[in-house]
Amino acid sequence: MMAEKPKLHYFNGRGRMESIRWLLAAAGVEFEEKFLKSAEDLDKLRTDGSLMFQQVPMVEIDGMKLVQTKAILNYIASKYNLYGKDIKERALIDMYIEGMADLKEMIIPLFKTPPDQKDAKVALIKERTTNRYFPAFEKVLKSHGQDYLVGNRLSRADIHLVELLYEVEELDPNIIANFPLLKALKTRISNLPTVKKFLQPGSQRKPPANMKTTEEVRKIFKF
Ligand SMILES: N[C@@H](CCC(=O)N[C@@H](CS)C(=O)NCC(=O)O)C(=O)O
């Protein structure tokens, strides 16, 4: 019997699920999505015992109901061979993606930042991107001259980084100009057939939050 498609439970927006969508798509895995539309939808998952910590993202995959974004990503990356060939490559990948996660943690809450604080938050993100994170990854690529961040082949590190490159580009399209190797990586990864498909309109990739989606999310999570 063919394995069932993974089923993603989240609201219809990026949030913490978007990296999971990217990773599955890049791995060429088809998935289904069940969107939470209301607080009742979330309560239902909670009362039926599907959410270990009463939180989403939750992904049904291979007979499991996985929660915790990192655990979900680790499973997918391991299953589809995107997590290095040995423990040293994995250590590098972990180190790189934790840096990316730190930057991502600054970007995720932006959608619910009050307007009077938003400029300052965006300025800090740009500053950190320009002076800390992008130089670090540019340096990695420069140090070995290879096409991918780790082990001379595609890994989750490349996929998570390219997702971030697109997000930062939405905040400021000029930052990447000073990082030619990151720019080349973005083009290279974007042209992989699976990623190319995901980047096309009509895919399961989610647009940036807007006022309407933010209102929906507020209702679901009651904040
Ligand atoms: N560490 C968890 C955090 C999950 C999380 O904060 N989920 C939010 C939605 S993005 C949620 O379910 N909030 C409701 C709650 O905490 O009760 C993860 O990475 O999956």
The ligand as a MOL file (V3000), in Angstrom:
LIG
                    3D

  0  0  0     0  0            999 V3000
M  V30 BEGIN CTAB
M  V30 COUNTS 20 19 0 0 0
M  V30 BEGIN ATOM
M  V30 1 N 7.7600 25.0640 20.3830 0
M  V30 2 C 6.5380 24.9110 19.6290 0
M  V30 3 C 5.7350 26.1920 19.7060 0
M  V30 4 C 4.3990 26.0220 19.0470 0
M  V30 5 C 3.5160 27.2550 19.1520 0
M  V30 6 O 3.8480 28.2500 19.8160 0
M  V30 7 N 2.3490 27.1730 18.5140 0
M  V30 8 C 1.3620 28.2130 18.5460 0
M  V30 9 C 0.8890 28.5160 17.1390 0
M  V30 10 S 2.2150 29.0130 16.0790 0
M  V30 11 C 0.1890 27.6900 19.3430 0
M  V30 12 O -0.2930 26.6020 19.1230 0
M  V30 13 N -0.2590 28.4870 20.3210 0
M  V30 14 C -1.3600 28.1530 21.1590 0
M  V30 15 C -0.9140 27.8030 22.5510 0
M  V30 16 O 0.2940 27.8770 22.8520 0
M  V30 17 O -1.7650 27.4680 23.3530 0
M  V30 18 C 6.8500 24.5620 18.1830 0
M  V30 19 O 7.8890 25.0120 17.6780 0
M  V30 20 O 6.0970 23.8240 17.5560 0
M  V30 END ATOM
M  V30 BEGIN BOND
M  V30 1 1 1 2
M  V30 2 1 2 3
M  V30 3 1 2 18
M  V30 4 1 3 4
M  V30 5 1 4 5
M  V30 6 2 5 6
M  V30 7 1 5 7
M  V30 8 1 7 8
M  V30 9 1 8 9
M  V30 10 1 8 11
M  V30 11 1 9 10
M  V30 12 2 11 12
M  V30 13 1 11 13
M  V30 14 1 13 14
M  V30 15 1 14 15
M  V30 16 2 15 16
M  V30 17 1 15 17
M  V30 18 2 18 19
M  V30 19 1 18 20
M  V30 END BOND
M  V30 END CTAB
M  END
